[in-house]
Amino acid sequence: MIYFLTVNYYSTKLLVKLINSLPSSTEINYKIIIINNSPEDTEINNFKNQSVQIINAETNIGFGKACNLGIKYIYHQDKQAIVWIINPDAYLAEPCLATAQIFVDSHPELSIIGSIIYTPTGEVWFGGGNFIPATGAIISQDLLTNTDKDYITCDWISGCSLIINLRNFSEIPLFDPAYFLYYEDFDFCRRYAQQGHLIAVTKQFSVIHQPSSITNKNIFLKIKHSTYSYLLTLERYTNKEIQIVRLTRLISYSLVLFLVKPQVALGKISGVLMYLRRYMGDRH
């Protein structure tokens, strides 16, 4: 069984396109689990049917925690399930459910799989992620366009379209709740890679994503959470020297940005302060 898991935060209108991109036939068994991070968004209840399950969070608990609610629910329903985490502002490029099922079944060695992701204009938005610990660079690359291989192994997969093969996990695979938004997908992949799980990206099936159609509604909060999560990630996966260099650059750039993009600059500084408060708190 394939379970599509998506997180709603005032994105009901976007979810229509995602749901409509899924097949209406019953040739492939699938269900849609919507974690509702905006409980007052009652329009979401119009989607309820035999294939759509809605789980309401009490408030906006962030992306990772919301996904954890869904993963736990799915795990208790079917420990052999395929969990396809997908953004509400993304949708299947073509009817590819059968292809995805065959792909996962044909490659049981893969625990975490990413599909290639295109923008609506056909550009590659995500085709694999790499990480360079020596510099702290977290890179999104196109690893797929110039290859005919079924898949390419990589360091991390975007949470916009991330598939978890539960068969490969002896315990429930969960996101770290320390991340509210951004970089939780990177941390998820790196933690499970360190446990020996294989991560890869494929172009055998694809999704289309309208970049930042949700988070750009509040630039300040977007930048704040992104900055905090990035610094937390550097702390976990690089060394002190890299952390200091990156933090110094970030603060310096923020001060320059105040002249041209004050909301972005405020978001970055707020994210830095949020991280430093947590960092200092952990050491007392």
C-alpha positions, 0 to 999 in steps of 0.5 A: 500500500502507498500512503501519500502523506502531506501537511496542510497549512492553509493550502486547501486550494493547492491540495485539490491539484495534488488529489486530482493528480492521483488515479481514480481507479483502484488498480493501485491501492493508495491512501492520502493522509493529510496532517492539518496544521491549521485546524481552523481551516475547516474546508479541508474536511471536504476532502474526506472520503474512503481514500483520504484521512485527515488528522488534525494537529492542535496547532501549527506544530511544524513540518517534521512533527506533523509528518511524524504524526502521519508516519506513526499512524501509517506504521501502526496501520501497515509496517510494510507500507510505502510512505510518500511524503509530498508537499501540498503545493506539489502534484504528480507529473503523470499517472505514475503510481504503478511505476513508483510501486514497481520501482520500490519493489524492484529496489528493496535495498533503498530505504529513502527515495526521492523522485526528480522534481520539476517546476511548472516550466519544466526546469529541474527543481530537485534532482538529488542532494549532496553534502560537503562536511569540510565546508558545510555546503548543503547542495541541491543538484541535478544528478539525473538528467545525464544518466540512464541509471535507475537511480543515483545514490545521494546524501539527502532527499527533499521533503517535497517528494520523499519516499520511505520504504517502511519494510527496511526499518525495525522501528518507526523512522521519524523526523527530529522535532527540534526542527520546526521548518527546513533542513529536517529532511536533510537531518532525517536522511543523514541520521538514517544514512549513518545507520546504514540505510541507502538513499537515492533519487530517481527519474523513473517518476516525477512530481511538479512543484510550485516553489515557495507558494506556501512559505513565501506568504511570510518571508520573515518567518520563512527566513527565521526558521530556515536560518535557525535550522541551518545553524542547528544542522551545521552544529550536528554535521560539521566542526566548530571552525566551519560553524564559526565561519558560516555564522560570521558570514551569515551575521555580516550578510544580514547587516548588509541586507538591512539596507535593501531587504529589511524583512529578510535581514530581520529574519536572519538575525532572529534565526541566529538569536533563536539558535544562540538561545538554544545553544547557550541553554543546552550548555547550562 
